[in-house]
């Protein structure tokens, strides 16, 4: 795993990208408390009360870092079609 910093909240997490569509993110307690989005009970497009388990800014940072080669993608096989989540 390697460290990655969220561009929005500066929370630092550990990430490992097994493939383009499979990412593991490890949030430390400090990162959790730093991030505005992580763990907040409400957010855009979420059911009320549903816990947020990631941060959209962090995801964007991660996608950009992977595209720029800053985060290593272990299985670099091309994904058929766009990734829709
Ligand atoms: Zn964040």
PDB file of the backbone (N, CA, C, O) and the ligand in Angstrom, with CONECT records:
HET     ZN  A 101       1
ATOM      1  N   UNK A   1       0.848  -1.184   0.000  1.00  0.00           N
ATOM      2  CA  UNK A   1       0.000   0.000   0.000  1.00  0.00           C
ATOM      3  C   UNK A   1       0.882   1.233   0.000  1.00  0.00           C
ATOM      4  O   UNK A   1       2.030   1.186   0.444  1.00  0.00           O
ATOM      5  N   UNK A   2       0.353   2.321  -0.492  1.00  0.00           N
ATOM      6  CA  UNK A   2       1.121   3.549  -0.509  1.00  0.00           C
ATOM      7  C   UNK A   2       0.251   4.719  -0.086  1.00  0.00           C
ATOM      8  O   UNK A   2      -0.965   4.696  -0.277  1.00  0.00           O
ATOM      9  N   UNK A   3       0.871   5.741   0.487  1.00  0.00           N
ATOM     10  CA  UNK A   3       0.101   6.869   0.998  1.00  0.00           C
ATOM     11  C   UNK A   3      -0.460   7.741  -0.118  1.00  0.00           C
ATOM     12  O   UNK A   3       0.178   7.939  -1.152  1.00  0.00           O
ATOM     13  N   UNK A   4      -1.646   8.252   0.105  1.00  0.00           N
ATOM     14  CA  UNK A   4      -2.255   9.195  -0.827  1.00  0.00           C
ATOM     15  C   UNK A   4      -2.993  10.247  -0.009  1.00  0.00           C
ATOM     16  O   UNK A   4      -3.665   9.937   0.974  1.00  0.00           O
ATOM     17  N   UNK A   5      -2.852  11.495  -0.439  1.00  0.00           N
ATOM     18  CA  UNK A   5      -3.483  12.591   0.286  1.00  0.00           C
ATOM     19  C   UNK A   5      -4.673  13.108  -0.492  1.00  0.00           C
ATOM     20  O   UNK A   5      -4.597  13.321  -1.702  1.00  0.00           O
ATOM     21  N   UNK A   6      -5.770  13.309   0.213  1.00  0.00           N
ATOM     22  CA  UNK A   6      -6.976  13.842  -0.417  1.00  0.00           C
ATOM     23  C   UNK A   6      -6.750  15.306  -0.771  1.00  0.00           C
ATOM     24  O   UNK A   6      -6.268  16.082   0.055  1.00  0.00           O
ATOM     25  N   UNK A   7      -7.096  15.683  -1.995  1.00  0.00           N
ATOM     26  CA  UNK A   7      -6.854  17.054  -2.434  1.00  0.00           C
ATOM     27  C   UNK A   7      -7.772  18.035  -1.713  1.00  0.00           C
ATOM     28  O   UNK A   7      -7.448  19.218  -1.604  1.00  0.00           O
ATOM     29  N   UNK A   8      -8.900  17.565  -1.225  1.00  0.00           N
ATOM     30  CA  UNK A   8      -9.863  18.447  -0.569  1.00  0.00           C
ATOM     31  C   UNK A   8      -9.561  18.648   0.910  1.00  0.00           C
ATOM     32  O   UNK A   8      -9.405  19.774   1.382  1.00  0.00           O
ATOM     33  N   UNK A   9      -9.480  17.538   1.627  1.00  0.00           N
ATOM     34  CA  UNK A   9      -9.415  17.641   3.085  1.00  0.00           C
ATOM     35  C   UNK A   9      -8.038  17.324   3.638  1.00  0.00           C
ATOM     36  O   UNK A   9      -7.835  17.385   4.851  1.00  0.00           O
ATOM     37  N   UNK A  10      -7.081  16.984   2.770  1.00  0.00           N
ATOM     38  CA  UNK A  10      -5.702  16.699   3.182  1.00  0.00           C
ATOM     39  C   UNK A  10      -5.587  15.474   4.075  1.00  0.00           C
ATOM     40  O   UNK A  10      -4.555  15.260   4.711  1.00  0.00           O
ATOM     41  N   UNK A  11      -6.640  14.674   4.124  1.00  0.00           N
ATOM     42  CA  UNK A  11      -6.546  13.433   4.883  1.00  0.00           C
ATOM     43  C   UNK A  11      -5.618  12.478   4.141  1.00  0.00           C
ATOM     44  O   UNK A  11      -5.690  12.352   2.918  1.00  0.00           O
ATOM     45  N   UNK A  12      -4.748  11.809   4.888  1.00  0.00           N
ATOM     46  CA  UNK A  12      -3.844  10.868   4.226  1.00  0.00           C
ATOM     47  C   UNK A  12      -4.272   9.437   4.512  1.00  0.00           C
ATOM     48  O   UNK A  12      -4.423   9.037   5.667  1.00  0.00           O
ATOM     49  N   UNK A  13      -4.464   8.673   3.444  1.00  0.00           N
ATOM     50  CA  UNK A  13      -4.870   7.282   3.570  1.00  0.00           C
ATOM     51  C   UNK A  13      -3.818   6.406   2.895  1.00  0.00           C
ATOM     52  O   UNK A  13      -2.912   6.902   2.225  1.00  0.00           O
ATOM     53  N   UNK A  14      -3.956   5.101   3.085  1.00  0.00           N
ATOM     54  CA  UNK A  14      -3.114   4.154   2.379  1.00  0.00           C
ATOM     55  C   UNK A  14      -3.949   3.508   1.291  1.00  0.00           C
ATOM     56  O   UNK A  14      -5.067   3.061   1.547  1.00  0.00           O
ATOM     57  N   UNK A  15      -3.415   3.455   0.078  1.00  0.00           N
ATOM     58  CA  UNK A  15      -4.173   2.887  -1.028  1.00  0.00           C
ATOM     59  C   UNK A  15      -3.381   1.777  -1.703  1.00  0.00           C
ATOM     60  O   UNK A  15      -2.150   1.775  -1.722  1.00  0.00           O
ATOM     61  N   UNK A  16      -4.115   0.863  -2.237  1.00  0.00           N
ATOM     62  CA  UNK A  16      -3.522  -0.157  -3.100  1.00  0.00           C
ATOM     63  C   UNK A  16      -4.499  -0.426  -4.220  1.00  0.00           C
ATOM     64  O   UNK A  16      -5.659  -0.770  -3.994  1.00  0.00           O
ATOM     65  N   UNK A  17      -4.008  -0.263  -5.429  1.00  0.00           N
ATOM     66  CA  UNK A  17      -4.866  -0.474  -6.571  1.00  0.00           C
ATOM     67  C   UNK A  17      -4.525  -1.834  -7.169  1.00  0.00           C
ATOM     68  O   UNK A  17      -3.489  -2.002  -7.812  1.00  0.00           O
ATOM     69  N   UNK A  18      -5.409  -2.797  -6.947  1.00  0.00           N
ATOM     70  CA  UNK A  18      -5.167  -4.142  -7.462  1.00  0.00           C
ATOM     71  C   UNK A  18      -5.415  -4.192  -8.963  1.00  0.00           C
ATOM     72  O   UNK A  18      -4.725  -4.901  -9.695  1.00  0.00           O
ATOM     73  N   UNK A  19      -6.391  -3.446  -9.403  1.00  0.00           N
ATOM     74  CA  UNK A  19      -6.660  -3.295 -10.830  1.00  0.00           C
ATOM     75  C   UNK A  19      -7.383  -1.960 -10.971  1.00  0.00           C
ATOM     76  O   UNK A  19      -7.619  -1.270  -9.980  1.00  0.00           O
ATOM     77  N   UNK A  20      -7.732  -1.601 -12.196  1.00  0.00           N
ATOM     78  CA  UNK A  20      -8.367  -0.294 -12.389  1.00  0.00           C
ATOM     79  C   UNK A  20      -9.691  -0.197 -11.661  1.00  0.00           C
ATOM     80  O   UNK A  20     -10.086   0.882 -11.220  1.00  0.00           O
ATOM     81  N   UNK A  21     -10.390  -1.343 -11.530  1.00  0.00           N
ATOM     82  CA  UNK A  21     -11.681  -1.242 -10.871  1.00  0.00           C
ATOM     83  C   UNK A  21     -11.679  -1.733  -9.437  1.00  0.00           C
ATOM     84  O   UNK A  21     -12.709  -1.690  -8.763  1.00  0.00           O
ATOM     85  N   UNK A  22     -10.544  -2.195  -8.968  1.00  0.00           N
ATOM     86  CA  UNK A  22     -10.497  -2.683  -7.596  1.00  0.00           C
ATOM     87  C   UNK A  22      -9.439  -1.931  -6.794  1.00  0.00           C
ATOM     88  O   UNK A  22      -8.238  -2.084  -7.018  1.00  0.00           O
ATOM     89  N   UNK A  23      -9.906  -1.131  -5.872  1.00  0.00           N
ATOM     90  CA  UNK A  23      -9.001  -0.329  -5.061  1.00  0.00           C
ATOM     91  C   UNK A  23      -9.252  -0.612  -3.593  1.00  0.00           C
ATOM     92  O   UNK A  23     -10.397  -0.692  -3.150  1.00  0.00           O
ATOM     93  N   UNK A  24      -8.186  -0.762  -2.854  1.00  0.00           N
ATOM     94  CA  UNK A  24      -8.316  -0.863  -1.405  1.00  0.00           C
ATOM     95  C   UNK A  24      -7.840   0.435  -0.803  1.00  0.00           C
ATOM     96  O   UNK A  24      -6.774   0.945  -1.149  1.00  0.00           O
ATOM     97  N   UNK A  25      -8.644   0.969   0.107  1.00  0.00           N
ATOM     98  CA  UNK A  25      -8.277   2.198   0.791  1.00  0.00           C
ATOM     99  C   UNK A  25      -8.341   1.952   2.289  1.00  0.00           C
ATOM    100  O   UNK A  25      -9.339   1.455   2.810  1.00  0.00           O
ATOM    101  N   UNK A  26      -7.273   2.302   2.963  1.00  0.00           N
ATOM    102  CA  UNK A  26      -7.230   2.109   4.407  1.00  0.00           C
ATOM    103  C   UNK A  26      -7.242   3.470   5.087  1.00  0.00           C
ATOM    104  O   UNK A  26      -6.314   4.266   4.943  1.00  0.00           O
ATOM    105  N   UNK A  27      -8.311   3.715   5.828  1.00  0.00           N
ATOM    106  CA  UNK A  27      -8.452   4.998   6.511  1.00  0.00           C
ATOM    107  C   UNK A  27      -7.937   4.870   7.935  1.00  0.00           C
ATOM    108  O   UNK A  27      -8.364   3.991   8.683  1.00  0.00           O
ATOM    109  N   UNK A  28      -7.032   5.738   8.298  1.00  0.00           N
ATOM    110  CA  UNK A  28      -6.607   5.794   9.689  1.00  0.00           C
ATOM    111  C   UNK A  28      -7.618   6.639  10.455  1.00  0.00           C
ATOM    112  O   UNK A  28      -8.440   7.343   9.868  1.00  0.00           O
ATOM    113  N   UNK A  29      -7.537   6.553  11.773  1.00  0.00           N
ATOM    114  CA  UNK A  29      -8.455   7.349  12.596  1.00  0.00           C
ATOM    115  C   UNK A  29      -8.251   8.830  12.330  1.00  0.00           C
ATOM    116  O   UNK A  29      -9.210   9.603  12.329  1.00  0.00           O
ATOM    117  N   UNK A  30      -7.008   9.227  12.104  1.00  0.00           N
ATOM    118  CA  UNK A  30      -6.722  10.632  11.861  1.00  0.00           C
ATOM    119  C   UNK A  30      -7.326  11.088  10.538  1.00  0.00           C
ATOM    120  O   UNK A  30      -7.907  12.169  10.449  1.00  0.00           O
ATOM    121  N   UNK A  31      -7.183  10.249   9.508  1.00  0.00           N
ATOM    122  CA  UNK A  31      -7.741  10.601   8.208  1.00  0.00           C
ATOM    123  C   UNK A  31      -9.256  10.724   8.293  1.00  0.00           C
ATOM    124  O   UNK A  31      -9.860  11.622   7.706  1.00  0.00           O
ATOM    125  N   UNK A  32      -9.849   9.808   9.030  1.00  0.00           N
ATOM    126  CA  UNK A  32     -11.295   9.838   9.195  1.00  0.00           C
ATOM    127  C   UNK A  32     -11.776  11.124   9.826  1.00  0.00           C
ATOM    128  O   UNK A  32     -12.769  11.707   9.392  1.00  0.00           O
ATOM    129  N   UNK A  33     -11.070  11.564  10.849  1.00  0.00           N
ATOM    130  CA  UNK A  33     -11.517  12.770  11.542  1.00  0.00           C
ATOM    131  C   UNK A  33     -11.230  14.012  10.707  1.00  0.00           C
ATOM    132  O   UNK A  33     -11.906  15.030  10.856  1.00  0.00           O
ATOM    133  N   UNK A  34     -10.233  13.935   9.830  1.00  0.00           N
ATOM    134  CA  UNK A  34      -9.897  15.067   8.973  1.00  0.00           C
ATOM    135  C   UNK A  34     -10.904  15.257   7.847  1.00  0.00           C
ATOM    136  O   UNK A  34     -11.260  16.383   7.500  1.00  0.00           O
ATOM    137  N   UNK A  35     -11.358  14.140   7.281  1.00  0.00           N
ATOM    138  CA  UNK A  35     -12.180  14.216   6.086  1.00  0.00           C
ATOM    139  C   UNK A  35     -13.572  14.713   6.422  1.00  0.00           C
ATOM    140  O   UNK A  35     -14.198  14.268   7.384  1.00  0.00           O
ATOM    141  N   UNK A  36     -14.036  15.632   5.619  1.00  0.00           N
ATOM    142  CA  UNK A  36     -15.355  16.203   5.851  1.00  0.00           C
ATOM    143  C   UNK A  36     -16.451  15.251   5.397  1.00  0.00           C
ATOM    144  O   UNK A  36     -17.563  15.269   5.926  1.00  0.00           O
ATOM    145  N   UNK A  37     -16.122  14.410   4.402  1.00  0.00           N
ATOM    146  CA  UNK A  37     -17.153  13.577   3.810  1.00  0.00           C
ATOM    147  C   UNK A  37     -17.243  12.198   4.461  1.00  0.00           C
ATOM    148  O   UNK A  37     -18.327  11.646   4.648  1.00  0.00           O
ATOM    149  N   UNK A  38     -16.070  11.659   4.799  1.00  0.00           N
ATOM    150  CA  UNK A  38     -16.041  10.308   5.322  1.00  0.00           C
ATOM    151  C   UNK A  38     -16.822  10.221   6.622  1.00  0.00           C
ATOM    152  O   UNK A  38     -16.604  11.002   7.548  1.00  0.00           O
ATOM    153  N   UNK A  39     -17.736   9.260   6.676  1.00  0.00           N
ATOM    154  CA  UNK A  39     -18.457   9.009   7.914  1.00  0.00           C
ATOM    155  C   UNK A  39     -19.578   9.981   8.214  1.00  0.00           C
ATOM    156  O   UNK A  39     -20.305   9.798   9.191  1.00  0.00           O
ATOM    157  N   UNK A  40     -19.737  11.014   7.394  1.00  0.00           N
ATOM    158  CA  UNK A  40     -20.841  11.918   7.642  1.00  0.00           C
ATOM    159  C   UNK A  40     -22.136  11.223   7.258  1.00  0.00           C
ATOM    160  O   UNK A  40     -22.190  10.470   6.285  1.00  0.00           O
ATOM    161  N   UNK A  41     -23.167  11.486   8.030  1.00  0.00           N
ATOM    162  CA  UNK A  41     -24.400  10.717   7.869  1.00  0.00           C
ATOM    163  C   UNK A  41     -25.201  11.169   6.656  1.00  0.00           C
ATOM    164  O   UNK A  41     -26.078  10.438   6.194  1.00  0.00           O
ATOM    165  N   UNK A  42     -24.923  12.335   6.142  1.00  0.00           N
ATOM    166  CA  UNK A  42     -25.693  12.791   4.997  1.00  0.00           C
ATOM    167  C   UNK A  42     -24.765  13.374   3.943  1.00  0.00           C
ATOM    168  O   UNK A  42     -23.681  13.868   4.257  1.00  0.00           O
ATOM    169  N   UNK A  43     -25.186  13.314   2.731  1.00  0.00           N
ATOM    170  CA  UNK A  43     -24.397  13.860   1.644  1.00  0.00           C
ATOM    171  C   UNK A  43     -25.262  13.839   0.404  1.00  0.00           C
ATOM    172  O   UNK A  43     -26.366  13.295   0.419  1.00  0.00           O
ATOM    173  N   UNK A  44     -24.761  14.433  -0.675  1.00  0.00           N
ATOM    174  CA  UNK A  44     -25.562  14.472  -1.896  1.00  0.00           C
ATOM    175  C   UNK A  44     -25.854  13.070  -2.427  1.00  0.00           C
ATOM    176  O   UNK A  44     -24.944  12.253  -2.573  1.00  0.00           O
ATOM    177  N   UNK A  45     -27.103  12.801  -2.709  1.00  0.00           N
ATOM    178  CA  UNK A  45     -27.471  11.540  -3.335  1.00  0.00           C
ATOM    179  C   UNK A  45     -27.406  10.338  -2.417  1.00  0.00           C
ATOM    180  O   UNK A  45     -27.394   9.199  -2.884  1.00  0.00           O
ATOM    181  N   UNK A  46     -27.365  10.576  -1.124  1.00  0.00           N
ATOM    182  CA  UNK A  46     -27.308   9.435  -0.216  1.00  0.00           C
ATOM    183  C   UNK A  46     -28.564   9.372   0.631  1.00  0.00           C
ATOM    184  O   UNK A  46     -29.196  10.384   0.933  1.00  0.00           O
ATOM    185  N   UNK A  47     -28.900   8.155   1.001  1.00  0.00           N
ATOM    186  CA  UNK A  47     -30.050   7.997   1.867  1.00  0.00           C
ATOM    187  C   UNK A  47     -29.725   8.595   3.233  1.00  0.00           C
ATOM    188  O   UNK A  47     -28.597   8.484   3.713  1.00  0.00           O
ATOM    189  N   UNK A  48     -30.704   9.221   3.847  1.00  0.00           N
ATOM    190  CA  UNK A  48     -30.459   9.787   5.174  1.00  0.00           C
ATOM    191  C   UNK A  48     -30.034   8.691   6.148  1.00  0.00           C
ATOM    192  O   UNK A  48     -30.659   7.632   6.210  1.00  0.00           O
ATOM    193  N   UNK A  49     -28.997   8.943   6.887  1.00  0.00           N
ATOM    194  CA  UNK A  49     -28.551   7.989   7.894  1.00  0.00           C
ATOM    195  C   UNK A  49     -27.588   6.952   7.383  1.00  0.00           C
ATOM    196  O   UNK A  49     -26.952   6.260   8.178  1.00  0.00           O
ATOM    197  N   UNK A  50     -27.458   6.823   6.062  1.00  0.00           N
ATOM    198  CA  UNK A  50     -26.524   5.848   5.519  1.00  0.00           C
ATOM    199  C   UNK A  50     -25.105   6.373   5.691  1.00  0.00           C
ATOM    200  O   UNK A  50     -24.795   7.475   5.239  1.00  0.00           O
ATOM    201  N   UNK A  51     -24.243   5.599   6.337  1.00  0.00           N
ATOM    202  CA  UNK A  51     -22.889   6.085   6.551  1.00  0.00           C
ATOM    203  C   UNK A  51     -22.107   6.164   5.245  1.00  0.00           C
ATOM    204  O   UNK A  51     -22.223   5.293   4.384  1.00  0.00           O
ATOM    205  N   UNK A  52     -21.321   7.208   5.115  1.00  0.00           N
ATOM    206  CA  UNK A  52     -20.476   7.381   3.939  1.00  0.00           C
ATOM    207  C   UNK A  52     -19.170   6.655   4.213  1.00  0.00           C
ATOM    208  O   UNK A  52     -18.523   6.894   5.233  1.00  0.00           O
ATOM    209  N   UNK A  53     -18.785   5.777   3.313  1.00  0.00           N
ATOM    210  CA  UNK A  53     -17.569   5.020   3.571  1.00  0.00           C
ATOM    211  C   UNK A  53     -16.403   5.471   2.713  1.00  0.00           C
ATOM    212  O   UNK A  53     -15.325   4.879   2.763  1.00  0.00           O
ATOM    213  N   UNK A  54     -16.607   6.495   1.941  1.00  0.00           N
ATOM    214  CA  UNK A  54     -15.472   7.047   1.212  1.00  0.00           C
ATOM    215  C   UNK A  54     -15.717   8.522   0.986  1.00  0.00           C
ATOM    216  O   UNK A  54     -16.726   9.072   1.428  1.00  0.00           O
ATOM    217  N   UNK A  55     -14.813   9.141   0.313  1.00  0.00           N
ATOM    218  CA  UNK A  55     -14.864  10.573   0.079  1.00  0.00           C
ATOM    219  C   UNK A  55     -14.743  10.774  -1.425  1.00  0.00           C
ATOM    220  O   UNK A  55     -13.828  10.236  -2.049  1.00  0.00           O
ATOM    221  N   UNK A  56     -15.650  11.538  -2.010  1.00  0.00           N
ATOM    222  CA  UNK A  56     -15.631  11.687  -3.466  1.00  0.00           C
ATOM    223  C   UNK A  56     -14.371  12.414  -3.923  1.00  0.00           C
ATOM    224  O   UNK A  56     -13.845  12.130  -4.999  1.00  0.00           O
ATOM    225  N   UNK A  57     -13.887  13.347  -3.111  1.00  0.00           N
ATOM    226  CA  UNK A  57     -12.646  14.049  -3.460  1.00  0.00           C
ATOM    227  C   UNK A  57     -11.464  13.088  -3.421  1.00  0.00           C
ATOM    228  O   UNK A  57     -10.555  13.168  -4.247  1.00  0.00           O
ATOM    229  N   UNK A  58     -11.491  12.180  -2.450  1.00  0.00           N
ATOM    230  CA  UNK A  58     -10.434  11.186  -2.353  1.00  0.00           C
ATOM    231  C   UNK A  58     -10.458  10.269  -3.567  1.00  0.00           C
ATOM    232  O   UNK A  58      -9.411   9.928  -4.118  1.00  0.00           O
ATOM    233  N   UNK A  59     -11.649   9.874  -3.979  1.00  0.00           N
ATOM    234  CA  UNK A  59     -11.767   9.024  -5.162  1.00  0.00           C
ATOM    235  C   UNK A  59     -11.223   9.730  -6.393  1.00  0.00           C
ATOM    236  O   UNK A  59     -10.542   9.123  -7.220  1.00  0.00           O
ATOM    237  N   UNK A  60     -11.528  11.016  -6.508  1.00  0.00           N
ATOM    238  CA  UNK A  60     -11.034  11.790  -7.645  1.00  0.00           C
ATOM    239  C   UNK A  60      -9.514  11.881  -7.598  1.00  0.00           C
ATOM    240  O   UNK A  60      -8.839  11.749  -8.620  1.00  0.00           O
ATOM    241  N   UNK A  61      -8.980  12.112  -6.387  1.00  0.00           N
ATOM    242  CA  UNK A  61      -7.522  12.187  -6.239  1.00  0.00           C
ATOM    243  C   UNK A  61      -6.879  10.869  -6.628  1.00  0.00           C
ATOM    244  O   UNK A  61      -5.836  10.831  -7.280  1.00  0.00           O
ATOM    245  N   UNK A  62      -7.522   9.796  -6.216  1.00  0.00           N
ATOM    246  CA  UNK A  62      -6.983   8.472  -6.484  1.00  0.00           C
ATOM    247  C   UNK A  62      -7.008   8.143  -7.973  1.00  0.00           C
ATOM    248  O   UNK A  62      -6.041   7.614  -8.520  1.00  0.00           O
ATOM    249  N   UNK A  63      -8.125   8.463  -8.619  1.00  0.00           N
ATOM    250  CA  UNK A  63      -8.241   8.210 -10.052  1.00  0.00           C
ATOM    251  C   UNK A  63      -7.183   8.993 -10.822  1.00  0.00           C
ATOM    252  O   UNK A  63      -6.565   8.477 -11.754  1.00  0.00           O
ATOM    253  N   UNK A  64      -6.985  10.253 -10.415  1.00  0.00           N
ATOM    254  CA  UNK A  64      -6.000  11.087 -11.092  1.00  0.00           C
ATOM    255  C   UNK A  64      -4.578  10.559 -10.840  1.00  0.00           C
ATOM    256  O   UNK A  64      -3.753  10.505 -11.752  1.00  0.00           O
ATOM    257  N   UNK A  65      -4.313  10.173  -9.591  1.00  0.00           N
ATOM    258  CA  UNK A  65      -2.984   9.665  -9.250  1.00  0.00           C
ATOM    259  C   UNK A  65      -2.674   8.389 -10.033  1.00  0.00           C
ATOM    260  O   UNK A  65      -1.545   8.181 -10.475  1.00  0.00           O
ATOM    261  N   UNK A  66      -3.687   7.538 -10.199  1.00  0.00           N
ATOM    262  CA  UNK A  66      -3.478   6.299 -10.946  1.00  0.00           C
ATOM    263  C   UNK A  66      -3.238   6.601 -12.420  1.00  0.00           C
ATOM    264  O   UNK A  66      -2.373   5.997 -13.054  1.00  0.00           O
ATOM    265  N   UNK A  67      -4.014   7.546 -12.960  1.00  0.00           N
ATOM    266  CA  UNK A  67      -3.860   7.910 -14.363  1.00  0.00           C
ATOM    267  C   UNK A  67      -2.494   8.523 -14.624  1.00  0.00           C
ATOM    268  O   UNK A  67      -1.924   8.353 -15.701  1.00  0.00           O
ATOM    269  N   UNK A  68      -1.971   9.240 -13.629  1.00  0.00           N
ATOM    270  CA  UNK A  68      -0.667   9.887 -13.777  1.00  0.00           C
ATOM    271  C   UNK A  68       0.480   8.957 -13.427  1.00  0.00           C
ATOM    272  O   UNK A  68       1.648   9.320 -13.566  1.00  0.00           O
ATOM    273  N   UNK A  69       0.140   7.741 -12.966  1.00  0.00           N
ATOM    274  CA  UNK A  69       1.181   6.784 -12.633  1.00  0.00           C
ATOM    275  C   UNK A  69       1.766   6.973 -11.241  1.00  0.00           C
ATOM    276  O   UNK A  69       2.769   6.349 -10.894  1.00  0.00           O
ATOM    277  N   UNK A  70       1.135   7.841 -10.438  1.00  0.00           N
ATOM    278  CA  UNK A  70       1.642   8.065  -9.078  1.00  0.00           C
ATOM    279  C   UNK A  70       1.253   6.920  -8.164  1.00  0.00           C
ATOM    280  O   UNK A  70       1.948   6.609  -7.197  1.00  0.00           O
ATOM    281  N   UNK A  71       0.122   6.296  -8.490  1.00  0.00           N
ATOM    282  CA  UNK A  71      -0.301   5.107  -7.763  1.00  0.00           C
ATOM    283  C   UNK A  71      -0.172   3.928  -8.710  1.00  0.00           C
ATOM    284  O   UNK A  71      -0.700   3.944  -9.822  1.00  0.00           O
ATOM    285  N   UNK A  72       0.523   2.926  -8.263  1.00  0.00           N
ATOM    286  CA  UNK A  72       0.757   1.769  -9.107  1.00  0.00           C
ATOM    287  C   UNK A  72      -0.498   0.908  -9.201  1.00  0.00           C
ATOM    288  O   UNK A  72      -1.128   0.598  -8.189  1.00  0.00           O
ATOM    289  N   UNK A  73      -0.853   0.527 -10.422  1.00  0.00           N
ATOM    290  CA  UNK A  73      -1.957  -0.398 -10.624  1.00  0.00           C
ATOM    291  C   UNK A  73      -1.354  -1.780 -10.848  1.00  0.00           C
ATOM    292  O   UNK A  73      -0.655  -2.015 -11.834  1.00  0.00           O
ATOM    293  N   UNK A  74      -1.635  -2.693  -9.915  1.00  0.00           N
ATOM    294  CA  UNK A  74      -0.951  -3.990  -9.935  1.00  0.00           C
ATOM    295  C   UNK A  74      -1.310  -4.796 -11.178  1.00  0.00           C
ATOM    296  O   UNK A  74      -0.438  -5.370 -11.830  1.00  0.00           O
ATOM    297  N   UNK A  75      -2.596  -4.835 -11.497  1.00  0.00           N
ATOM    298  CA  UNK A  75      -3.039  -5.536 -12.707  1.00  0.00           C
ATOM    299  C   UNK A  75      -3.471  -4.472 -13.701  1.00  0.00           C
ATOM    300  O   UNK A  75      -4.587  -3.956 -13.631  1.00  0.00           O
ATOM    301  N   UNK A  76      -2.580  -4.151 -14.625  1.00  0.00           N
ATOM    302  CA  UNK A  76      -2.783  -2.997 -15.488  1.00  0.00           C
ATOM    303  C   UNK A  76      -3.566  -3.320 -16.762  1.00  0.00           C
ATOM    304  O   UNK A  76      -3.527  -2.555 -17.726  1.00  0.00           O
ATOM    305  N   UNK A  77      -4.278  -4.454 -16.769  1.00  0.00           N
ATOM    306  CA  UNK A  77      -5.042  -4.821 -17.957  1.00  0.00           C
ATOM    307  C   UNK A  77      -6.117  -3.773 -18.225  1.00  0.00           C
ATOM    308  O   UNK A  77      -6.751  -3.285 -17.289  1.00  0.00           O
ATOM    309  N   UNK A  78      -6.325  -3.425 -19.474  1.00  0.00           N
ATOM    310  CA  UNK A  78      -7.332  -2.408 -19.794  1.00  0.00           C
ATOM    311  C   UNK A  78      -8.733  -2.890 -19.450  1.00  0.00           C
ATOM    312  O   UNK A  78      -9.067  -4.067 -19.589  1.00  0.00           O
ATOM    313  N   UNK A  79      -9.532  -1.942 -18.998  1.00  0.00           N
ATOM    314  CA  UNK A  79     -10.917  -2.249 -18.632  1.00  0.00           C
ATOM    315  C   UNK A  79     -11.794  -2.140 -19.882  1.00  0.00           C
ATOM    316  O   UNK A  79     -11.713  -1.140 -20.597  1.00  0.00           O
ATOM    317  N   UNK A  80     -12.617  -3.130 -20.158  1.00  0.00           N
ATOM    318  CA  UNK A  80     -13.512  -3.004 -21.303  1.00  0.00           C
ATOM    319  C   UNK A  80     -14.617  -2.008 -21.023  1.00  0.00           C
ATOM    320  O   UNK A  80     -15.505  -2.266 -20.211  1.00  0.00           O
ATOM    321  N   UNK A  81     -14.563  -0.881 -21.687  1.00  0.00           N
ATOM    322  CA  UNK A  81     -15.608   0.129 -21.518  1.00  0.00           C
ATOM    323  C   UNK A  81     -15.348   1.016 -20.321  1.00  0.00           C
ATOM    324  O   UNK A  81     -14.452   0.752 -19.519  1.00  0.00           O
ATOM    325  N   UNK A  82     -16.142   2.075 -20.204  1.00  0.00           N
ATOM    326  CA  UNK A  82     -15.969   3.005 -19.082  1.00  0.00           C
ATOM    327  C   UNK A  82     -16.383   2.368 -17.772  1.00  0.00           C
ATOM    328  O   UNK A  82     -17.225   1.471 -17.730  1.00  0.00           O
ATOM    329  N   UNK A  83     -15.766   2.858 -16.692  1.00  0.00           N
ATOM    330  CA  UNK A  83     -16.120   2.358 -15.359  1.00  0.00           C
ATOM    331  C   UNK A  83     -17.312   3.167 -14.849  1.00  0.00           C
ATOM    332  O   UNK A  83     -17.219   4.378 -14.644  1.00  0.00           O
ATOM    333  N   UNK A  84     -18.397   2.495 -14.656  1.00  0.00           N
ATOM    334  CA  UNK A  84     -19.586   3.158 -14.116  1.00  0.00           C
ATOM    335  C   UNK A  84     -19.864   2.599 -12.736  1.00  0.00           C
ATOM    336  O   UNK A  84     -19.895   1.386 -12.529  1.00  0.00           O
ATOM    337  N   UNK A  85     -20.063   3.505 -11.803  1.00  0.00           N
ATOM    338  CA  UNK A  85     -20.302   3.024 -10.450  1.00  0.00           C
ATOM    339  C   UNK A  85     -21.612   3.554  -9.926  1.00  0.00           C
ATOM    340  O   UNK A  85     -21.990   3.256  -8.793  1.00  0.00           O
TER     341      UNK A  85
HETATM  342 ZN    ZN A 101     -11.825  13.820   1.795  1.00  0.00          ZN
END
